[in-house]
């Protein structure tokens, strides 16, 4: 029998065995895909479904309130009035944009959930009638 050659560092593994390390890219790609399978029936909690838009809405509301405070400071304080007048409306608009985006995102998720439920129902009906 042939003895596999030793690697330069003195370990018993051959250079060919180091190339045969299994790759996990396929499973990583499948796990990170954005679309969920119709066949998975694992129910997700409301927080799992709506956590991203809730975070966007809360950050948007916080920035909007910060912009309101900064804008109102420009009325009461006399020093650095130009800074408050410029940055206040910028925070107001950024906060309002995030707030509206999050509020629009929620009905979109609801619509996708209803479509997914209809699709799962139709798939189960199809499998019931055609797999007999």
Buried (B, 14 or more C-beta within 10 A) or exposed (E): EEEEEEEEEEEEEBEEEEEEEEEEEEEEEEEEEEEEEEEEEEEEEEEEBBEEBBEBBEBBBBBBEBBBEBBEBBEEEEEEEEEBBEBBBEBBEBBBEBBEEBEEBBEEEEEEEEEEEEEBEEEEEEEEEEEE
